[in-house]
Amino acid sequence: MRAFRLAAPTGFDALTPTELAIPKPGHRQVLVKLAAASLNHRDLSIALGRYRLPSKEQVIPLSDGAGTVVETGPGVTRVKTGDRVAGCFFQRWAGGEPREDNQAYALGGSLDGMLADYAVLEEDGVVPTPACLTDIEAATLPCAALTAWHALVAHGRLKAGETVLIQGTGGVSVFALQLARLMGATTIVTSSSDAKIAEATALGATHTINYAKEPAWEKAARAVSGGRGVDQVIEVGGAGTFAKSLEALRTGGHVSLIGFLAGAATVDPGLIMARRANVQGISVGSTEMFLAMNRAIAAGGLKPVVNKVFPFADAPAAYRYLQSAAHFGKVVIAFS
Ligand SMILES: NC(=O)c1ccc[n+]([C@@H]2O[C@H](COP(=O)([O-])OP(=O)(O)OC[C@H]3O[C@@H](n4cnc5c(N)ncnc54)[C@H](OP(=O)(O)O)[C@@H]3O)[C@@H](O)[C@H]2O)c1
């Protein structure tokens, strides 16, 4: 089978095409023939040697992929040959509270990932693809969509009529916009690009703010919420935006701490207390959350925003495109 390995965490030129034997599924594992994979910011960090956690040497990269089960190992009962499935970012977080060892079973990091024609996955580490989605669309769900769902629903307990402030228009943020809309929330999307703001508006964003032109976007967001403050913040900036997110938040609101795109800053815990803020670090999500999200996607007919599709052989170009931040939504690699 075709695969890429990351020869060393030294950049995208280290992505090395290789031929490997098709792996065999073991006890309670399945062999999935992958049709598509998608990229996340984490994949850039891993390839560039900037990820906060160590990765397997010579790892097959990418956490996200979807395809069809072609073989099942002994003891498999939940899925069968021919089922269309997507892999779960954490192969052994079936449900419940996060576990200390989640990261030991993260695809494209501690474990080989999805940039290969086939992957052996745990039976509890795959979920059925909603019938309304193509494999290319399903390949966008495992990290970005599930992180947004975990933040909005599992952590934030989002209710219709609430207001969500969403930073940026990358993979996580565009899913947060779509899911928040699906659930009847008011959305405020920030972006550095007027062209992307137009795309967010077309996708149903209630309000938009260009954070490059409006550095006091937290005040603008607060004003848009009628001065009350927003109910939830999808925080992808991290330290560099966290204080502003708290300024925009209503008393007792939720901040989901997801990303670290905006550099470093000092955080004042006093503001967390003053806002009585619920601040939750989010780490993707469990298989149980993924199944719940897929039910919502199927019920609401949500279509992931696929910005650009690259052929398998051009995987390094897909990485470069994601790094350019020209995308709105998801960048995908199609295998045929
Ligand atoms: N904790 C988790 O489980 C988890 C899961 C997934 C992702 N993440 C993290 O979340 C972040 C986003 O990931 P992704 O895959 O969605 O990335 P992505 O698709 O590469 O998104 C990049 C976008 O983020 C926006 N952005 C950058 N700096 C910003 C800032 N200062 N304020 C507001 N928006 C900003 C930009 O939007 P505009 O171009 O519109 O300005 C940019 O295009 C990354 O840090 C990633 O590591 C964490």
The ligand as a MOL file (V3000), in Angstrom:
LIG
                    3D

  0  0  0     0  0            999 V3000
M  V30 BEGIN CTAB
M  V30 COUNTS 48 52 0 0 0
M  V30 BEGIN ATOM
M  V30 1 N -7.5150 21.0380 21.8830 0
M  V30 2 C -7.8900 20.3050 20.8390 0
M  V30 3 O -8.4240 19.2030 20.9840 0
M  V30 4 C -7.6850 20.8560 19.4750 0
M  V30 5 C -8.3060 20.2510 18.3770 0
M  V30 6 C -8.1750 20.8380 17.1330 0
M  V30 7 C -7.3990 21.9890 17.0160 0
M  V30 8 N -6.7630 22.5040 18.0980 0 CHG=1
M  V30 9 C -5.9950 23.7330 18.0060 0
M  V30 10 O -6.9060 24.7670 17.6310 0
M  V30 11 C -6.2680 25.6770 16.7820 0
M  V30 12 C -7.0330 25.7310 15.4500 0
M  V30 13 O -6.8760 24.4910 14.7960 0
M  V30 14 P -7.4190 24.2820 13.3040 0
M  V30 15 O -7.0100 22.9150 12.8810 0
M  V30 16 O -8.8230 24.7080 13.2220 0 CHG=-1
M  V30 17 O -6.4770 25.3470 12.5780 0
M  V30 18 P -6.5410 25.9850 11.1360 0
M  V30 19 O -7.5730 25.3170 10.3000 0
M  V30 20 O -5.1420 26.0270 10.6470 0
M  V30 21 O -7.0640 27.4690 11.4740 0
M  V30 22 C -6.2490 28.5680 11.3430 0
M  V30 23 C -7.1270 29.8110 11.4740 0
M  V30 24 O -7.1400 30.2810 12.8170 0
M  V30 25 C -7.4050 31.6670 12.7990 0
M  V30 26 N -6.5360 32.4110 13.7170 0
M  V30 27 C -5.1970 32.4290 13.7640 0
M  V30 28 N -4.7740 33.3050 14.6900 0
M  V30 29 C -5.9000 33.8520 15.2280 0
M  V30 30 C -6.1520 34.8380 16.2100 0
M  V30 31 N -5.1700 35.4740 16.8230 0
M  V30 32 N -7.4390 35.1480 16.5060 0
M  V30 33 C -8.4530 34.5160 15.8740 0
M  V30 34 N -8.2820 33.5830 14.9250 0
M  V30 35 C -7.0220 33.2700 14.6150 0
M  V30 36 C -7.1770 32.1680 11.3820 0
M  V30 37 O -8.4710 32.5260 10.8450 0
M  V30 38 P -8.6370 33.7570 9.8480 0
M  V30 39 O -7.7840 33.4290 8.6550 0
M  V30 40 O -10.0960 33.7980 9.5740 0
M  V30 41 O -8.1480 34.9890 10.5790 0
M  V30 42 C -6.5740 30.9600 10.6750 0
M  V30 43 O -6.9340 30.8870 9.3320 0
M  V30 44 C -4.8130 25.2060 16.6680 0
M  V30 45 O -4.0440 25.8440 17.6790 0
M  V30 46 C -4.9070 23.7250 16.9660 0
M  V30 47 O -3.7210 23.1820 17.4430 0
M  V30 48 C -6.8970 21.9550 19.3220 0
M  V30 END ATOM
M  V30 BEGIN BOND
M  V30 1 1 1 2
M  V30 2 2 2 3
M  V30 3 1 2 4
M  V30 4 1 4 5
M  V30 5 2 4 48
M  V30 6 2 5 6
M  V30 7 1 6 7
M  V30 8 2 7 8
M  V30 9 1 8 9
M  V30 10 1 8 48
M  V30 11 1 9 10
M  V30 12 1 9 46
M  V30 13 1 10 11
M  V30 14 1 11 12
M  V30 15 1 11 44
M  V30 16 1 12 13
M  V30 17 1 13 14
M  V30 18 2 14 15
M  V30 19 1 14 16
M  V30 20 1 14 17
M  V30 21 1 17 18
M  V30 22 2 18 19
M  V30 23 1 18 20
M  V30 24 1 18 21
M  V30 25 1 21 22
M  V30 26 1 22 23
M  V30 27 1 23 24
M  V30 28 1 23 42
M  V30 29 1 24 25
M  V30 30 1 25 26
M  V30 31 1 25 36
M  V30 32 1 26 27
M  V30 33 1 26 35
M  V30 34 2 27 28
M  V30 35 1 28 29
M  V30 36 1 29 30
M  V30 37 2 29 35
M  V30 38 1 30 31
M  V30 39 2 30 32
M  V30 40 1 32 33
M  V30 41 2 33 34
M  V30 42 1 34 35
M  V30 43 1 36 37
M  V30 44 1 36 42
M  V30 45 1 37 38
M  V30 46 2 38 39
M  V30 47 1 38 40
M  V30 48 1 38 41
M  V30 49 1 42 43
M  V30 50 1 44 45
M  V30 51 1 44 46
M  V30 52 1 46 47
M  V30 END BOND
M  V30 END CTAB
M  END
